[in-house]
Amino acid sequence: MNDYKALKTFLLAAEKRNFAQVARELDMTPAAVTRAIAALEADLGLQLFVRTTRQVSLTTDGAVFAAQIQPAIAMLEDARKEVMNAHKADEGRLRISAPTWFGKAVLPPILSGFRERYPRISFEISLSDGLVNIVDDDYDLAIRISSQPSDKFTIWRKIRVVPRILVAAPGSRYVTMQHPGELTPDDCLAYSGESRRETWVLSDGGSSMTISAGRSFSANNGEVLADMAADGTGVAMLPGFHIAEHLRSGRLVHVFQGWAPPDLWLTLYYPPYQALPPRIATFSKFFEEQVGSQMTLLG
């Protein structure tokens, strides 16, 4: 860091052309600035400045050296600030992955409220309905709505359960069915991260059954499935809060109400930190406090 400080001193002197001003800005004595520059010149074997009683000016070698090191020093300074900010609870950057619909409908008011309270924290939000690798893709955390986590290489925090229901268009033949066993695989619209088939497990509280879904249609986006179900294409299994507006408007109705699939979990996933960085812990706490009210408003 001593070399880094010497190079920063040199670049500021190259900009200001006044050692006394450099000393004031860096909280050093003029003599300390002079010694730092002299030591750097001795180390390089070059004269970097021409000194007069009134000012200093760069030599040709000094100008070339300043131009060459300036980008590297700027990058080091950015890295230093990023690392320091990472250990502050109210400053730094948060890179977050979230499901598409959740990121559009639930997350914005939470982010706005957080930004009001912590304006020096910046965000990069990436929306995707597929599972992301939060380590390889450099995310600070990921918001997921999925079955109970089994990933041993990340850490996670359960926020709340997310119930799912079976829905269909009100005028469709599915509304008149008495038992989900009447459904065929062609009737069931599957949600799949790879747009493939899935198996539905349904329970009425005493017995359970499985249904193969997605033989005719599958998608990795809940909005697509809700719209397809509303068009009468089939039955979709989706989180209740996700389709609350469809239910209120009558585009979809809850079918087979005595049968329900296992609840999903809303979780926060993190890289394998030994301890959560303060800014991430601050956001996680705020998110947990706010997300319930936002989902209640929707559902």
N, C-alpha and C positions, 0 to 999 in steps of 0.2 A: 504494500500500500504506500510505502515511502516513495517508490518510483512513480506510482500513479499520482501522488500528490505533487511531485516535482514536475511531472508532465502537465498537470492541470495548471500549476503556477506558470509554467512556460507559456501555455496557450493563452492564458489571461493577459500575461505581459505582452505577448505578441499582438493581442487585440488592443490593449489600453496604451501601450508604449510609455508606461509610467509606472515605475516600481513602487512608488509611494501609494498610488491608487490601488495597485494590486494588493499591497500589504493591508490596506483598509478593508477591501472586500473579502479577503481571506482571513482576516483577524490575525495577521502576522506582523512582525516588525519589518521595516524596510531592509534592515540588515539581514534578516532571515530570508527574505525574498532574494536578495543579492547572493547570499550563500547558496541557496537552492539552485539558482540559475548557473552560478559558477561551477557547482558540483556536476550539474548536467552537462555543461560544456566540457569539463574535464573528462567525464565518462565517455562522451562521444568523440572527443578529440577535435571538436569544431568550435568556432566562435559563432554564437547564435545572435548576439546583439552587438551593435556599435553604440557605446555609451558616451554621452556628453553631459555637461552639467545641467542641461535643461530637460533632456529627453533621451529615450533610447529608441533605436530603430533596428529592424531585423536585417541581418546580413542575407545574402542570397541563399547560403546554406540554411540559415534560420527559417527563411520563408518556405523553402522546399520541405524542411522537416515539419514545420507547422501544418502545411497542407496535407502531408502524408499521415500524420498521427491524429489529426482532428476527428475523422470519422470513427477511428477505433476508440478514442477517448469518449466520444459521445455515446457509443454503444456500451462501453463499460459503465458510464454514468447512468444510463437507462437501466442497465442490469442491477446496479447497486440500489437504485431507487425502488425497483420492482421487488428486490429481496427485502429491503427495509419495510416497504409498504405491506408486504405479505404478513408481517408480524404486528400490524396495527389493526385494531378492531374497526376503525372507521375510515380506512383509506386503502386503496389498491384496486385491483381488477378482479372481477369474478366472471369466469367462463362457464356457462351453464347449458346443459342439454335438457330438453323437455319434450314430451309428446306434443304433436302438432296441435290437436284440438285443445288440450289443457293449456298449452302455451298461448293460444289465441284467446281463450275464453276466461281462464282463471288467473293466469300469471300477471297480466298487465297491471291491474290495480294493486297487486302485492308489490310489484317492482316500483310503481309510482310512489306508494307509501314509504317503501324503504329508501328510495332516493331522496324523499323529503327529509327523512331523518338522518341519512348518511350521504350527503351530496358528493363527498370526495371518493366514494366507491363507484367505479364504472363497471358496465356490464357488456358481455358478449353472449347473446342468446342464440342457440342453435336448436331449431325445431325438427324433430324426426320421429317417426313412429317405429323405427327399427331400434334395436338395442345397440348402443354405442360402446366402444371400448374407451372408458374415461381416462385410462392411463395413456394409451397410445395416441389418443386424439386430444390430449392435453386439456381435459375438462377439470374444473375445480370440484364440481359436483354434477350429478344427473338426477333429475326428477323422473320417477318411473311409476307407472300403474301396471302392476303385473301380479302373478302368483307369488307365493312366499319365496323370497330369495334363497338361492342355493349356491351363489357364487362365493367361493372361498378366497378369492384374490382381491376382493374389495370389502369395504366396510359399509354398512347401511344402517339407516335409522327409520323405523316404522313410524309413520305419521298418523295414519288412520286406515280403517277398512273401507273398501269401496264395493258396495253391493252391486250385483248385476241382475238384469231381468231379461226375459224373452219378450220381444216386441214384433208386431206385424201391422200391416195397413188395416184400418178399421173395416173396410169392405171386402177384405180378402177371405178366402176359404179357411185360413188358419184360425180365424176368430171362432169359428163354429166347432173346431175340434175339441174333444173332451179330455184327451190324454196326449202327452208328448210322444207316446209310442206310435201315434198315427203319422208322425213326421217321417219323411224319407230323407236320405242324404242330399237329394236334390232340393229339398225344401229349406235347408239350413244354410245360412250365409255365414261363412267362416271368417274369423279374424285370425290372420297369420302374418307374422313378420316376414315370412318368405312367400306370402301369397299362396299357401298350400292348405291342405285339409287340416282339420283339428277334430278332437274328440270332446264332445260336451258331456260333462258329468252332472246329472240333475238329481236332486233329492226332494222328497216331500216331507221330510222330517222323520220318516220311518223307513222307507225303502229308497233305493237309488237305481238309476239306470244310466246307460251311456248311449249317445247318439253320434254317429259319424256325420260331420258337417263339412261342407265345402266341395262336394263332388261337382256341383255345377257352377259355384261362384265362391271366391274368396278374395280378400283384400287386406292390405296392411294399414287401412285407415278407417277409423270408426265413422267418420262423416259419410264416407262412401257407402258403408254398410247401412247406416241409418236411412240414407236417401233411397237405396235399393229396396229396403224393407217397406218404406213409405210408398213406393211405387207398386207394391204388391208382388215383388219378385220372390220373397220368402220371409223366413223368420230370422231375426238377428238377436244375438246375445250381447248386450252392451251395458256399461255402467249407467245406473239410473240418472245421475246428475248430468251425464253426457247428453242424454236424449230428453231432458226435462222439458225443453221448449217444444219438441215434437209432440210430447204427451199433452202439454197444455193446449197446443193448437189443434189437437185431434188428428194430426198426420200419422201418429202411431198410437197403438194401444197395447197395454200389458196383456200378454196371453199366457195361459197355463200358470195362473197366479199361485197355485198351490205348489209349484215346483220351482226350485231355485238352484243355480250353480254355486260353487264355492265363491266366497268373497275374494276380491282382489285386494292388494295392499298398495296404498300410496306410500312410497318410500323415497328417501334421499340416499343416493349412492355417492360414495367418496373414494378417491384413490386410497391406497393403504397407508394413510398418515399414521405416525405414532401418536400424534395429537392434532386435532383440527386446528388449522391456522385461525387466528382470532377473527379475521373478516368473514371466513366461511362459517365459523361457529355463530357469529352475530347474525348472519343472514339466515342460517338454519333455524335459529330461535324465532326470529321474526316471521319466517315462512310458516312455521308450525302454529304460531299465534294467529295468523291471518287466514290461512288457507281454509279452515273450517267454515268461517263466516262466508267466504267467497263461494264455496261449493254449496252452502245452504241457500244462498241467494239464487243460485242457478237451479237447484233442485227442490 
